[in-house]
Amino acid sequence: MSVRALLAALLLVMAGPALADPAIGKRVDAVFADDAVTLTEAGKTVLVYRAKPLDPAAEPGRANYVGALYAPDGTALIEDGPGDHPHQRGIWWAWMKVQTDGKSVADGWYMKGLSYFVREKRFLGDPQGGGTLTVDVDWMVNSGPELVYVARETTRITVRPLTAGSRRVEFDTAITSRVDALGLGGSDDDRGFGGFSMRLVEPEHLTFASGGKPIAPGGAAVDAGPSMGFAWRGGSNTPAWTVGLACRANGQAVTRWMLYNERSMQNCVFPGRAPLVLRKDQTLRLQETLVIRPASRKKTP
């Protein structure tokens, strides 16, 4: 896959949402279940948000994430709980360090000591044919003798209507501290990964580009541009799609990335190794834009 194709995906990430193609006439809708919400367009699944863990006794923290994401032709683009990294969860936002008053009390990355309780799920369509799923979530630390309410979260997942064969998905998350000092930090090494992450399928066949240049992952965090393009090259069953991702934290572009050509996740790194501390009622806002685009000029649904 050429850098040019990746850059085209990045341009779609940075551009504003487009109006729906009038020839398509399809609307985004939601199907609610107790443990999940499925967002669809014309009856086809776009993504699945998991509201409850499938096994609450074994993994009480395995909730509040996107467990499935599909390209417009139905190709699966992410993995949930792969054998090599079973804690990885499709598309999720989590940190290894969850602290209260400077003391580590939970690990949201490995789902230790932290549970998510989704209080409300609601969906609203828009005039352009897209729609937004909004979830209100309580963060509860369960590592001690009693549950401690440490944060409230509101996440909005907006699926834009299919336009010229491309799909745009936007994430907007507000995390508000309910304790005097809530710390969120990444891995305790020079990579510092944590924040918004996605486990794309077939990572060993991925290529990367940012700011007009190919990017080579090397096992350490990479400083690059405000958006990253992902495309698959080689392999008999790799997706014929490109993915563009842009991340922002409190209005500022995230330009540090953890990228892998081995079986692992892809991550826009925030805040890094040192925790970000939120005082009581202070809010962290994370915004991500994901664009799925055909890798070639072929006919798409």
N, C-alpha and C positions, 0 to 999 in steps of 0.2 A: 504494500500500500504506500502510495507516494505521500510526501509531506503536503502536497497541494490538497489532497483529499482530506487530510486531517485539518488543514487550515480552514477549509470550507465548513467543517463541523464547528470549529472554534468561532467563526464569524456568526454562525447561527446562535451560539451560546451568548455572545456579547450583544446581539441585536435584541430589540424588544419583541414581545409576542406578536405574531402575525395573525391576521384574520383567517378564519377557516376558509378552505377552498370551497366555493359555492357548489362545485360539482359533486362534492362528497356528501354533504347533507347529513352527516352523522354527529351524534352528540355523545359527550362523555356522561356516564351515569355511575351509580354506586349500588352494590349489592351488599347488604349488611348481614353479618352473622355474629354470634356471641363472641367468637374468638378472632374474627378477621373482618376486613372490609375489602372487597374486590372492586377496583375501578375498571370500567369497561368503556369501549366505544363500539357502537353498532353490534353489541353482543360479544365482542372479542375482548379478552382480558388484556388490560394494559399493565396493571400492577396489583399486588396483593399486600396490604398492610396487616401485620399481625398484632392484634390487640392483647392476646393472652398467650402464655406459653402452652405448648402442646403437652408438656410434662411438668406441671407446677412443682411437684415434689423434687424432681431431679434438677430442674433449671428454672427457678422462680424468676430469674432476671431476663429470660429469653422472651421479651415482648417489646413493643414499641419500635418496630423496624419494618422495612419493606423486604418481604421474603421472596418475592418473585417480580421480575420485570421482563417485559416482552417487547421485541421489535415489532413494527407493524405487520410483518409477515408471520408472526407467531414464534419467532426464534427466541429461546430463553437466553437472556444476557447475563444473569447473575446466578450465584449458587448460595444456598442457605445450609449451613452446617456441613461443609465438605469434610471428608475423612481426614485430610491432612491438617486442617485447622477447624475442628468442629465448633469452636466458639464464634467463628465468623458468620455473619448473619445477613448476607445479601447486600442491602444498603442499610447502614445504621450509623448512629452518632453516639460515641461512648469514649470514656477516658479510664486509664488504668488507675489514676489517682483521684479518688473522691474523698475530700477531706472536710472535716468540721473543726473550726478553731485550730487549724494547723496540724491536726492529727488525722492520719489516714484511717478511714472507717469502711471503705468499700472499694471494689474494683469493677467498674462498669464494663470494661473490655472483656474480662473473663467471667463476668456475671457472678461475682462473689460479693455477698453482703448488700446487694442492691436489688430492689424489686420495683417494677413499674406497674402502677394501677391506673388503667385508662378509665377515667371517670365519665367521659362523654365523647361520642363520635357523631359528627354531623356532616352533611354534604350539601353544597349549593352549586347549582349550575350557573353558567354565565351566558350573556347574549351571543357570544361568539361561538358557542358550542362546547366550550371546555367546562371544567368543574373543579371544585376545591373540597378536599376532605380536611376537616379540622378535628384534631383530637386534643383533649385536655388530659394531662397525665400528672399523677403524683409520684414523686421519687421517694421511696421509703428505704431507709437503711435498716437492715435486719441482722447485722453482725453482732449486736448486743442482746441483752435480755429482753428488750422491748423495741418495737418499731419506732423509728424516728423519722418524722416528715422533714426532709431536707430541702426540697425544691418542688416547684410546680412548673410544668412545661405546657406550652401550647405550640403545636406543630401544625402547619398548613401545607398540604401536598396538593399542588395544582397541576392538573393534566390539561395541556392545551390541545385543541383539536388537530388531527392529522392535517398537515399542510405541505403540499408538494412532496409527499412521500416521507416527510420528516416529523418527528415527535419531539415536543418540548415538555419537560417536567420540572417544576420549580418547588423547592423546599424552603420553608420559612419557619424557624424554630426559635422560640423565646423561652429561656430557662431563668427562672427567678428564684433567688435564694430565700429560704424560709428559716434559715439559721443565721446567727450573728456573722459567721465567716464560712462560706462554702468555697472550697478550693477544687478546681478541675485541672488536671495536668496529664501529660502524656507519659510514654514509657520512660523509665529511669535510665536512659542511655543517650548517646549522641543523636539517635534518630528522633526520639521524642514523639513518636507517632501517637495520635489520638484526635478525636473530632469526627468529622464526616468521612465515612469510608464506604467502599463498595468492593465486593468480591465478584469481579467479572469472570466469566467462563474462559477457559483455555488461556490463562495468563502467559503461558510459555510462548504463545504465538502473537502476543501483543507488540505493537510498535507505539511510540510516544512522540508527540511534537508539541511545542509551545513557542509562541512568539516568532514563528517562521523558521524554527530550527528543530531538527530531531533531537530527542532527549534519550540518553542512555542511562538506564537504572544501574546503580552500582552497589546496592546494599546499604547506602546511607541516604539521608535526606538530601533532596536536590532543590536548589534555588532556581526558580524559573519564572514564567510569566503568570498573570492572574487567571489563566485558563489552561487546560491540558486536553489534548486530543488523544484518543485511544483508537487503534484500528488493529484488526487481526490480519496476519500475513501467514500463509502456509497452513498446513493441516487440512485434513479431508472434510471435517465437519465444523470448521470455524465460521462464526457469523459473517455474513456479507454486509456488515454495517460498521459505521464509525460512531464513537461516543465522544461528545465534548462535555467537559465539566468545568465550571467556574464556581469559586467559593468566596464568601465574604464573612467576616466576623466583626460585629459592631460597626458595620458600614465600610470596613477596610478590606481590600482584596487580600486573600491568602495566597502567597506566592512560594510557599515551601511545600514540597511534595515527597511522599514515600511511594516509590514505584517499583513494581516487581515483574520480572520475567520468569519467575518461579511461582509455584502454587501458593499464592497469598493474596492479600487485599491490595487495593490502591487507595491512597489517603491524602487529602489536603491537610497538612499538619497545622493544628491549632490547639492550644497556645504553644505547644512544645513541652519540653521536659519540666520547666518551672511552672507550677500551677498558677492559673488565673484565679484571683480571690474575689468573690462577690460578697459584698456586705448584705445584710438582711434587706430584702425587697429590691435589691439591685438586680438588673436583668442582663443576661448575655443573649445577643441575637445572632443567629447563624442563618445565612442565606446561601442556597446552592441552586445552580441552574444546570440541568442535564439535557443534552440534545442528542437524539438518536437519528442518524441520517444514513441513507443508502451509501454503500462504499463505491458503487458504480452506477452508471446511468441505465439501470435496468427498470423494467416496469415493476411498480410496487402497488400494493392495495390502496 
